Amino acid sequence: MSSKRGIGLIVIVCIITGMLSSLLTVVLMKNSMGKSESNSKEIVINDDGKSKNIYHAVTDKAMPSVVGITTTTIDTNNIFAIPTQSQGVGTGVIVDANGYILTNSHVVSDGKAVDVNVLFNDGSNTTGKVLWNDPQLDLAMVKVDKKGLTPAELGDSDNVRTGDIAIAIGNPLGLEFQKSVTQGIISGLDRTIQTEKSNMTGLMQTDASINPGNSGGPLLNEKGQVIGVNTAKASQAEGLGFAIPINTAKPIVEQIIKTGKFEKATLGIKGIDLAIFESSTGTKLEAEEGVYIAEVLANTAAQRAGIQAGDVIVKVGDNKVSTMSDLNKSLYKFSKGDKASIVVNRGGKEIKMDVKF
């Protein structure tokens, strides 16, 4: 009997232990699922009881650095040669507390605007001056006489991946819809589009809504860092917006803030896209792509390095060159006095040369 009681006691203990174990497992699983669901929503409750998601956080951080830009341009290019005024509206982003603003070249009429007015997030406005612009890059720098501004944080566009979050802020269709925020993802990288002025290469593609007036405004990542400058949208399709990678603008911004001007390194050549040269002349060269050199100017960096007419530039530093736009963009990374290696295709053979600008 004693032995039977012992066995029965063991069975009862095992049953109770099993039940407790099962109950504990259920509790732990519920807690774990609760934590997982909470983390996936990425929602933070503020002290005032309001929710805050990633889009709130990016908007709060970046909005004080976004400005509206209105311009007046006088045009005499008409059959009557009568001066006419045209108004323009765009967006810009503050890149230095002492009044330096980055925007698109076409926002300031490629430097032809006679009046530039900058509207700040607090409602104030002041006159701006165009310090520099480049229609091929579609970038410009505007200076206002104002201190203590909130500069945007610039990110690293080289680290951007397809599928990353993308948030645009700007003034689509004019100041009536100023400070509009749109969101999407990075849909593609290293895109090329045809504009009225040139081919623009190396662009980031996004499905964040971008419309006229957004031009010059920031494209932001999930940290509220500027990764691009919004420049254009595809007219024939929805969800196809394009931005200039911020790393293209960084050396320009840094030099203008430091010296008040920007001097691009120059090679001293007259060139054309290889594809255009071949199609217009009916010739076929050994290089697959690059910039065909039609002429090398005297007493220039190109001549001193031994570059010749008929060469095809295929690489500058670490950057592959397919078009004149690529070449210009590569040269913006260098200043006068800098050295760089340039690779040319000469008769089917690639030759590396050291150039001092």
Phi, psi and omega in degrees: 000317180301320180294318179297320178298320181296317180295319180297320180296320179296317180298316181297316180299318180297319180297313180298316180299317179298319180295316179297321180295318180296318180297317180296321179297317179297317180297314181297319179296320178296316179297318181296317179295322179297318180293319181297314179297321181295316182293323184292333181283335181051045178253134178241131178266122180283171179297332181275004176089001181270146178280154179217118177255187185296327182287324173299313185298315180294316180298314180300322183285316190269332187305319180297344182263358182261134181235157171264145180232122175245143184226157171235128180234136178259124184244127176247008183274071176217168188295337180262357181055033179264126180300128176234144180263140173231144181254146178225152179226135178209198184226158175214171179227132180288127182244358177204143184296340183267021169101020178264130186232133178260136178207191176272152176295321183289342176294325179258029178053040180054040177087359183268354180297130180271344179218127179235122180241133184247125180254124185265167184298331181277002178097347179282163177213159180204166180281141178244160178236132178281115180273328186197148173202156178219112182296328181290318176282339186059046176232151178208155175239130179243141179242134174241151180274075183208136182249167175070024179283165180262105180283148176285154174274126181270131180269197180241101184291343177292340181265001181288138179238151173300131183103349177294151175296139178226130182231127181249141175232135180182196184239071183297131176065016175115179186289348177298330180244034183297154179066029178285139179243127176233154184225155178186216178225170169282115186271339181187163181233160175055047179273154176238131177229154178262125175248179179294333185263324184189176169280132174254127184243165175071023184277156172266137177257138179219153174262005170297131187298121178232127182226168176308131186109331173287341184307133179089349180277168184277144165256124192244152173265186185291348177265002182078018179268143177285121178249349180197164176247116183298134187229327186198165172226154178282125184285337186268002182206156177268153175073023178237087177249157184226146181224146176279125180304137185295334179294338174293325184273337188306309181297329177292311180302313183298317182289321180292320177296323183283318187243348182086358179207171178227129177243111181284140173296138181239146178271320184092047179228162166245117187228172180208151177306134181303319182298320179291319179299315182293319182289327183277335182255345181076014179262161178228116180264170184289328181289146179279325179201167180142197179246119179281130180267112179276329182205142173250122182283151183288149176056045179236170180300321181295316180295317181295331181277348180095012177289141186236156172298137183100342174291157175238116179285125182243347182202140173232116185061235178264005188259125176290138181245119177248331185220171175299326178297318177298317181297313179299317181296323179294321182292336179293345180277354182241153177243168179300130182099344178287161176245149179208154174262135180234133179254127177240150173261118181237104180063031178094353180250132179273129183237130179263131182232148177261125183242138172246121184280000000 
